[in-house]
Amino acid sequence: MTLSTFTIWSTIIGLGIATYMIRFSFLGLLGDWRPPGWAERMLRYLPMAMMPALAAPMVVFPSGAEAGDPLRLGCAALAIAVGVVTRNLLAAMVSGLLPFFAAQALGF
């Protein structure tokens, strides 16, 4: 089934409006409101919690069905070790991605 140009553009515009309204509800209507202190402390960890949640499925089940390959698991283990030692998210990401892409470029 092919979609018409009108359907595609109306979907894009509709989703853009919905996204804008969701963000406006927090930023525009509640712009001066601050969450309680306990909520702010928890929200500080949100970026660090999102990265493993986004990366784990790609490491463990790269194609959706079979278990992860040793290259991905090894690079993920290296990234975790660097992250624990340095407490630096960027260093952990780079230390996992560089060997992964280098090994892929070499044909592993």
DSSP file with accessible surface (Angstrom, degrees, kcal/mol):
  #  RESIDUE AA STRUCTURE BP1 BP2  ACC     N-H-->O    O-->H-N    N-H-->O    O-->H-N    TCO  KAPPA ALPHA  PHI   PSI    X-CA   Y-CA   Z-CA
    1    1 A M              0   0  215      0, 0.0     2,-0.4     0, 0.0     0, 0.0   0.000 360.0 360.0 360.0 127.8    0.0    0.0    0.0
    2    2 A T        -     0   0  137      0, 0.0     2,-0.3     0, 0.0     0, 0.0  -0.797 360.0-133.6-101.6 144.2    1.4    3.4   -1.0
    3    3 A L        -     0   0   98     -2,-0.4     2,-0.0     1,-0.1     0, 0.0  -0.745  20.2-118.7 -95.9 145.6    0.6    6.5    0.9
    4    4 A S     >  -     0   0   62     -2,-0.3     4,-2.2     1,-0.1     5,-0.2  -0.323  24.5-112.8 -77.0 162.1   -0.4    9.7   -0.8
    5    5 A T  H  > S+     0   0  102      1,-0.2     4,-2.7     2,-0.2     5,-0.3   0.898 118.4  55.0 -61.4 -38.0    1.6   12.9   -0.5
    6    6 A F  H  > S+     0   0  161      1,-0.2     4,-2.7     2,-0.2     5,-0.3   0.921 107.3  49.5 -62.7 -42.6   -1.3   14.4    1.4
    7    7 A T  H  > S+     0   0   54      2,-0.2     4,-2.1     1,-0.2    -1,-0.2   0.923 112.4  47.5 -63.3 -44.0   -1.3   11.6    4.0
    8    8 A I  H  X S+     0   0   77     -4,-2.2     4,-2.4     2,-0.2    -2,-0.2   0.953 115.8  43.4 -63.5 -49.4    2.4   11.8    4.6
    9    9 A W  H  X S+     0   0  148     -4,-2.7     4,-2.7     1,-0.2     5,-0.2   0.893 112.9  51.5 -67.6 -36.8    2.5   15.6    5.0
   10   10 A S  H  X S+     0   0   49     -4,-2.7     4,-2.6    -5,-0.3    -1,-0.2   0.895 110.9  49.6 -68.0 -34.4   -0.6   15.7    7.2
   11   11 A T  H  X S+     0   0   74     -4,-2.1     4,-2.7    -5,-0.3     5,-0.2   0.938 112.2  47.3 -66.6 -44.7    0.9   13.0    9.4
   12   12 A I  H  X S+     0   0   89     -4,-2.4     4,-2.2     2,-0.2    -2,-0.2   0.941 115.8  44.4 -61.7 -46.1    4.2   14.9    9.7
   13   13 A I  H  X S+     0   0   99     -4,-2.7     4,-2.6     2,-0.2     5,-0.2   0.926 113.6  50.6 -66.7 -41.9    2.3   18.2   10.4
   14   14 A G  H  X S+     0   0   39     -4,-2.6     4,-2.4    -5,-0.2    -2,-0.2   0.920 112.1  46.2 -62.9 -43.5    0.0   16.5   12.9
   15   15 A L  H  X S+     0   0  113     -4,-2.7     4,-2.6     2,-0.2    -1,-0.2   0.866 111.0  53.7 -67.7 -34.5    2.8   14.9   14.8
   16   16 A G  H  X S+     0   0   41     -4,-2.2     4,-2.4    -5,-0.2    -2,-0.2   0.923 110.4  46.4 -63.7 -42.8    4.7   18.2   14.8
   17   17 A I  H  X S+     0   0  103     -4,-2.6     4,-2.6     2,-0.2    -2,-0.2   0.923 112.5  50.2 -64.7 -43.2    1.8   20.0   16.3
   18   18 A A  H  X S+     0   0   45     -4,-2.4     4,-2.2     2,-0.2    -2,-0.2   0.928 111.7  47.9 -62.0 -42.7    1.3   17.2   18.9
   19   19 A T  H  X S+     0   0   68     -4,-2.6     4,-2.3     1,-0.2     5,-0.2   0.920 111.8  50.2 -64.0 -42.3    5.0   17.4   19.9
   20   20 A Y  H  X S+     0   0  146     -4,-2.4     4,-3.0     1,-0.2    -2,-0.2   0.925 110.5  49.6 -61.6 -43.3    4.8   21.1   20.1
   21   21 A M  H  X S+     0   0  102     -4,-2.6     4,-2.1     2,-0.2    -1,-0.2   0.889 109.4  51.5 -66.1 -38.3    1.7   21.0   22.4
   22   22 A I  H  X S+     0   0  107     -4,-2.2     4,-0.9     2,-0.2    -1,-0.2   0.948 115.2  41.8 -63.2 -45.9    3.3   18.4   24.7
   23   23 A R  H >X S+     0   0  164     -4,-2.3     4,-3.0     1,-0.2     3,-0.6   0.898 112.6  53.8 -68.9 -38.7    6.4   20.6   25.1
   24   24 A F  H 3X>S+     0   0   83     -4,-3.0     5,-1.8     1,-0.2     4,-1.8   0.870  99.7  62.6 -64.3 -33.8    4.4   23.8   25.4
   25   25 A S  H 3<5S+     0   0   44     -4,-2.1     5,-0.3    -5,-0.2    -1,-0.2   0.847 115.8  31.5 -61.7 -32.1    2.4   22.2   28.2
   26   26 A F  H <<5S+     0   0  132     -4,-0.9     4,-0.4    -3,-0.6    -2,-0.2   0.885 130.2  32.8 -89.9 -44.6    5.5   21.9   30.3
   27   27 A L  H  <5S+     0   0  132     -4,-3.0    -3,-0.2    -5,-0.1     4,-0.2   0.888 127.1  34.7 -83.2 -40.9    7.6   24.9   29.1
   28   28 A G  T  <5S+     0   0   42     -4,-1.8     3,-0.3    -5,-0.4    -3,-0.2   0.923 128.1  31.3 -81.9 -45.9    4.9   27.5   28.4
   29   29 A L  S   <S+     0   0  123     -5,-1.8     3,-0.2     1,-0.2    -3,-0.2   0.835 133.2  29.9 -84.0 -33.1    2.3   26.7   31.0
   30   30 A L  S >  S+     0   0   80     -4,-0.4     3,-0.9    -6,-0.3    -1,-0.2  -0.021  79.6 127.1-114.6  28.9    4.6   25.5   33.8
   31   31 A G  T 3  S+     0   0   48     -3,-0.3    -1,-0.1     1,-0.3    -2,-0.1   0.838  78.8  38.6 -58.7 -37.4    7.7   27.6   32.9
   32   32 A D  T 3  S+     0   0  164     -3,-0.2    -1,-0.3    -4,-0.1     2,-0.2   0.561  94.9 102.5 -91.6  -8.0    8.1   29.1   36.4
   33   33 A W    <   -     0   0  158     -3,-0.9    -3,-0.1     1,-0.0    -4,-0.0  -0.539  55.8-159.0 -79.1 137.4    7.1   26.0   38.3
   34   34 A R        -     0   0  172     -2,-0.2     3,-0.1     0, 0.0    -2,-0.1  -0.956  17.5-121.7-115.3 137.9   10.0   24.0   39.8
   35   35 A P        -     0   0   37      0, 0.0     5,-0.1     0, 0.0     0, 0.0  -0.285  44.8 -82.0 -69.1 162.7    9.6   20.3   40.8
   36   36 A P     >  -     0   0   60      0, 0.0     4,-2.2     0, 0.0     3,-0.4  -0.193  44.3-105.3 -60.8 159.9   10.2   19.3   44.4
   37   37 A G  H  > S+     0   0   41      1,-0.2     4,-2.3     2,-0.2     5,-0.2   0.869 119.6  54.2 -56.9 -40.8   13.9   18.8   45.4
   38   38 A W  H  > S+     0   0  145      1,-0.2     4,-1.7     2,-0.2    -1,-0.2   0.882 109.2  49.1 -64.5 -35.3   13.6   15.0   45.5
   39   39 A A  H  > S+     0   0   16     -3,-0.4     4,-2.5     2,-0.2    -1,-0.2   0.892 109.2  51.8 -71.5 -38.5   12.3   15.0   41.9
   40   40 A E  H  X S+     0   0   53     -4,-2.2     4,-1.2     2,-0.2    -2,-0.2   0.901 108.2  52.0 -63.0 -40.2   15.1   17.3   40.7
   41   41 A R  H  < S+     0   0  135     -4,-2.3     4,-0.5     1,-0.2     3,-0.3   0.912 112.6  45.4 -62.6 -40.8   17.7   15.0   42.2
   42   42 A M  H >< S+     0   0  127     -4,-1.7     3,-1.2     1,-0.2     4,-0.2   0.887 107.8  56.8 -69.9 -37.4   16.2   12.0   40.4
   43   43 A L  H >< S+     0   0   99     -4,-2.5     3,-1.2     1,-0.3    -1,-0.2   0.748  93.2  70.3 -67.8 -21.3   15.9   13.9   37.1
   44   44 A R  T 3< S+     0   0  167     -4,-1.2     4,-0.3    -3,-0.3    -1,-0.3   0.805  98.7  49.6 -62.8 -28.4   19.7   14.6   37.2
   45   45 A Y  T <> S+     0   0  163     -3,-1.2     4,-1.8    -4,-0.5    -1,-0.2   0.463  83.6  96.4 -90.1  -0.5   20.3   10.9   36.6
   46   46 A L  H <> S+     0   0   87     -3,-1.2     4,-2.1    -4,-0.2     3,-0.2   0.924  82.0  48.1 -60.5 -47.8   17.9   10.7   33.6
   47   47 A P  H  > S+     0   0   78      0, 0.0     4,-1.6     0, 0.0    -1,-0.2   0.924 112.9  49.4 -61.3 -38.5   20.5   11.1   30.8
   48   48 A M  H  4 S+     0   0   93     -4,-0.3    -2,-0.2     1,-0.2    -3,-0.1   0.819 113.1  47.3 -69.0 -29.9   22.8    8.5   32.4
   49   49 A A  H  X S+     0   0   62     -4,-1.8     4,-1.3    -3,-0.2    -1,-0.2   0.804 108.2  55.8 -80.0 -28.0   19.9    6.1   32.7
   50   50 A M  H  X S+     0   0   97     -4,-2.1     4,-2.2    -5,-0.2     5,-0.2   0.873  98.0  61.0 -73.6 -36.7   18.7    6.6   29.1
   51   51 A M  H  X S+     0   0   65     -4,-1.6     4,-2.3     1,-0.2     5,-0.2   0.950 108.4  40.9 -61.2 -50.6   22.0    5.8   27.4
   52   52 A P  H  > S+     0   0   75      0, 0.0     4,-2.8     0, 0.0    -1,-0.2   0.896 113.4  55.6 -64.8 -34.2   22.2    2.1   28.6
   53   53 A A  H  < S+     0   0   68     -4,-1.3    -2,-0.2     1,-0.2    -3,-0.1   0.865 113.0  41.6 -65.7 -32.6   18.4    1.7   28.0
   54   54 A L  H  < S+     0   0  107     -4,-2.2     4,-0.5    -3,-0.1    -1,-0.2   0.845 120.8  41.6 -79.9 -34.5   18.9    2.7   24.4
   55   55 A A  H  X S+     0   0   40     -4,-2.3     4,-1.4    -5,-0.2     3,-0.4   0.817  97.3  73.7 -86.1 -30.9   22.1    0.8   23.8
   56   56 A A  H  X S+     0   0   49     -4,-2.8     4,-2.9     1,-0.2     3,-0.5   0.890  95.0  50.0 -57.0 -46.0   21.3   -2.5   25.6
   57   57 A P  H  > S+     0   0   75      0, 0.0     4,-1.7     0, 0.0    -1,-0.2   0.889 110.8  50.9 -62.4 -33.0   18.9   -3.9   23.1
   58   58 A M  H  4 S+     0   0  110     -4,-0.5    -2,-0.2    -3,-0.4    -3,-0.1   0.768 115.6  43.0 -73.4 -23.8   21.3   -3.2   20.2
   59   59 A V  H  < S+     0   0   32     -4,-1.4    10,-0.2    -3,-0.5    -1,-0.2   0.912 121.8  35.1 -85.1 -47.3   24.1   -5.0   22.1
   60   60 A V  H  < S+     0   0   62     -4,-2.9     8,-1.2     1,-0.3    -2,-0.2   0.920 135.7  18.8 -78.0 -44.7   22.2   -8.0   23.4
   61   61 A F    ><  +     0   0  106     -4,-1.7     3,-0.9    -5,-0.4    -1,-0.3  -0.640  69.7 169.0-126.3  75.3   19.9   -8.6   20.5
   62   62 A P  T 3  S+     0   0   42      0, 0.0    -1,-0.1     0, 0.0    -2,-0.1   0.858  83.2  28.8 -61.9 -36.1   21.4   -6.8   17.4
   63   63 A S  T 3  S-     0   0   76      3,-0.4     4,-0.1     4,-0.1    -5,-0.1   0.296 114.6-107.6-109.1  10.9   19.1   -8.3   14.8
   64   64 A G  S <  S+     0   0   63     -3,-0.9     3,-0.0    -7,-0.2    -3,-0.0   0.063 101.7  47.9  96.0 -24.3   16.1   -8.9   17.1
   65   65 A A  S    S+     0   0   82      2,-0.1    -1,-0.1     1,-0.1     2,-0.1   0.828  94.5  55.2-118.1 -55.2   16.2  -12.7   17.4
   66   66 A E  S    S-     0   0  109      1,-0.1    -3,-0.4    -5,-0.0    -2,-0.2  -0.402  87.8 -92.7 -87.2 163.3   19.6  -14.2   18.3
   67   67 A A        -     0   0   74      1,-0.1    -6,-0.2    -6,-0.1    -1,-0.1  -0.223  57.1 -78.1 -69.2 162.0   21.8  -13.4   21.2
   68   68 A G        -     0   0   15     -8,-1.2    -1,-0.1     1,-0.1    -8,-0.1  -0.132  44.8-113.5 -63.7 154.1   24.5  -10.7   20.8
   69   69 A D     >  -     0   0   60    -10,-0.2     4,-2.2    -3,-0.1     5,-0.2  -0.478  27.5-109.9 -85.2 159.1   27.8  -11.4   19.1
   70   70 A P  H  > S+     0   0  112      0, 0.0     4,-2.7     0, 0.0     5,-0.2   0.826 114.3  58.7 -60.3 -32.7   31.1  -11.4   21.1
   71   71 A L  H  > S+     0   0   42      2,-0.2     4,-2.4     1,-0.2     5,-0.2   0.956 109.5  42.4 -63.3 -49.1   32.3   -8.2   19.4
   72   72 A R  H  > S+     0   0   74      1,-0.2     4,-2.3     2,-0.2    -1,-0.2   0.919 116.4  48.3 -63.2 -44.4   29.3   -6.1   20.6
   73   73 A L  H  X S+     0   0   82     -4,-2.2     4,-2.4     2,-0.2    -1,-0.2   0.903 112.2  49.3 -65.1 -38.8   29.4   -7.7   24.1
   74   74 A G  H  X S+     0   0   43     -4,-2.7     4,-2.3    -5,-0.2    -2,-0.2   0.923 112.1  47.0 -66.5 -42.5   33.1   -7.1   24.5
   75   75 A C  H  X S+     0   0   14     -4,-2.4     4,-2.4    -5,-0.2    -1,-0.2   0.882 112.3  50.9 -67.3 -36.2   32.9   -3.5   23.4
   76   76 A A  H  X S+     0   0   25     -4,-2.3     4,-2.5    -5,-0.2    -2,-0.2   0.913 109.6  50.2 -66.1 -40.6   30.0   -2.9   25.7
   77   77 A A  H  X S+     0   0   59     -4,-2.4     4,-2.5     2,-0.2    -2,-0.2   0.912 110.9  49.5 -63.4 -41.0   31.9   -4.5   28.6
   78   78 A L  H  X S+     0   0   79     -4,-2.3     4,-2.7     2,-0.2     5,-0.2   0.926 110.9  49.6 -62.5 -43.6   34.9   -2.2   27.8
   79   79 A A  H  X S+     0   0   20     -4,-2.4     4,-2.5     1,-0.2    -2,-0.2   0.905 111.1  49.5 -63.5 -39.9   32.5    0.9   27.7
   80   80 A I  H  X S+     0   0  114     -4,-2.5     4,-2.6     2,-0.2     5,-0.2   0.936 111.3  49.1 -64.4 -44.1   31.0   -0.1   31.1
   81   81 A A  H  X S+     0   0   52     -4,-2.5     4,-2.4     1,-0.2     5,-0.2   0.935 112.9  46.3 -62.6 -44.8   34.5   -0.6   32.6
   82   82 A V  H  X S+     0   0   36     -4,-2.7     4,-3.0     1,-0.2     5,-0.4   0.911 112.6  51.5 -64.5 -39.8   35.7    2.8   31.4
   83   83 A G  H  X S+     0   0   18     -4,-2.5     4,-2.0    -5,-0.2    -1,-0.2   0.900 111.0  47.1 -63.3 -40.3   32.4    4.5   32.5
   84   84 A V  H  < S+     0   0   92     -4,-2.6    -2,-0.2     2,-0.2    -1,-0.2   0.920 118.0  41.9 -67.7 -41.8   32.8    3.0   36.0
   85   85 A V  H  < S+     0   0  122     -4,-2.4    -2,-0.2    -5,-0.2    -3,-0.2   0.940 127.8  27.9 -72.1 -46.9   36.4    4.0   36.3
   86   86 A T  H  < S-     0   0   69     -4,-3.0    -3,-0.2    -5,-0.2    -2,-0.2   0.689  86.1-142.3 -91.2 -20.4   36.2    7.5   34.8
   87   87 A R     <  +     0   0  204     -4,-2.0     2,-0.5    -5,-0.4    -4,-0.1   0.855  61.0 128.2  57.1  36.6   32.6    8.4   35.6
   88   88 A N     >  -     0   0   81     -6,-0.3     4,-2.0    -5,-0.2    -1,-0.2  -0.969  49.2-162.0-128.6 115.2   32.5   10.1   32.2
   89   89 A L  H  > S+     0   0   55     -2,-0.5     4,-2.5     1,-0.2     5,-0.2   0.906  92.5  50.6 -64.2 -42.8   29.7    9.2   29.8
   90   90 A L  H  > S+     0   0  119      1,-0.2     4,-2.6     2,-0.2     5,-0.2   0.922 110.3  49.4 -63.8 -42.3   31.5   10.6   26.7
   91   91 A A  H  > S+     0   0   33      1,-0.2     4,-2.5     2,-0.2    -1,-0.2   0.903 111.6  49.9 -63.5 -39.3   34.7    8.6   27.5
   92   92 A A  H  X S+     0   0   12     -4,-2.0     4,-1.3     2,-0.2    -2,-0.2   0.926 111.8  47.5 -65.2 -43.4   32.6    5.4   28.0
   93   93 A M  H  X S+     0   0   68     -4,-2.5     4,-2.5     1,-0.2     3,-0.4   0.939 114.6  45.5 -64.1 -45.6   30.8    5.9   24.7
   94   94 A V  H  X S+     0   0   68     -4,-2.6     4,-2.6     1,-0.2    -2,-0.2   0.912 110.0  54.5 -65.8 -40.7   34.0    6.6   22.8
   95   95 A S  H  < S+     0   0   23     -4,-2.5    -1,-0.2    -5,-0.2    -2,-0.2   0.758 115.2  40.5 -68.5 -22.2   35.9    3.7   24.4
   96   96 A G  H  X S+     0   0    9     -4,-1.3     4,-1.0    -3,-0.4    -1,-0.2   0.826 118.0  44.8 -89.2 -36.5   33.1    1.3   23.3
   97   97 A L  H  X S+     0   0   84     -4,-2.5     4,-2.8    -5,-0.2     5,-0.3   0.877 105.4  58.9 -78.4 -38.8   32.4    2.7   19.8
   98   98 A L  H  X S+     0   0  115     -4,-2.6     4,-2.4    -5,-0.2     5,-0.2   0.954 110.2  40.9 -59.7 -51.2   36.0    3.2   18.6
   99   99 A P  H  > S+     0   0   49      0, 0.0     4,-2.6     0, 0.0     5,-0.2   0.888 114.9  54.5 -65.7 -31.6   37.0   -0.5   19.0
  100  100 A F  H  X S+     0   0   24     -4,-1.0     4,-2.2     2,-0.2    -2,-0.2   0.962 113.4  39.3 -64.2 -50.9   33.7   -1.6   17.6
  101  101 A F  H  X S+     0   0  115     -4,-2.8     4,-2.3     2,-0.2    -1,-0.2   0.863 115.5  53.2 -69.4 -34.3   33.9    0.4   14.4
  102  102 A A  H  X S+     0   0   51     -4,-2.4     4,-1.8    -5,-0.3    -2,-0.2   0.935 110.6  47.1 -65.0 -43.5   37.7   -0.4   14.0
  103  103 A A  H  <>S+     0   0   16     -4,-2.6     5,-2.8    -5,-0.2     4,-0.4   0.894 112.5  49.6 -66.0 -37.7   37.0   -4.1   14.3
  104  104 A Q  H ><5S+     0   0   91     -4,-2.2     3,-1.0    -5,-0.2    -1,-0.2   0.894 109.0  52.0 -66.8 -38.5   34.1   -3.8   11.8
  105  105 A A  H 3<5S+     0   0   86     -4,-2.3    -1,-0.2     1,-0.3    -2,-0.2   0.844 108.6  51.6 -66.5 -30.4   36.4   -1.9    9.4
  106  106 A L  T 3<5S-     0   0  132     -4,-1.8    -1,-0.3    -5,-0.1    -2,-0.2   0.488 123.9-105.5 -84.1  -5.1   39.0   -4.7    9.7
  107  107 A G  T < 5       0   0   67     -3,-1.0    -3,-0.2    -4,-0.4    -2,-0.1   0.643 360.0 360.0  95.7  14.6   36.3   -7.3    8.9
  108  108 A F      <       0   0  175     -5,-2.8    -1,-0.2    -6,-0.2    -2,-0.0  -0.486 360.0 360.0 -81.3 360.0   35.7   -8.9   12.3
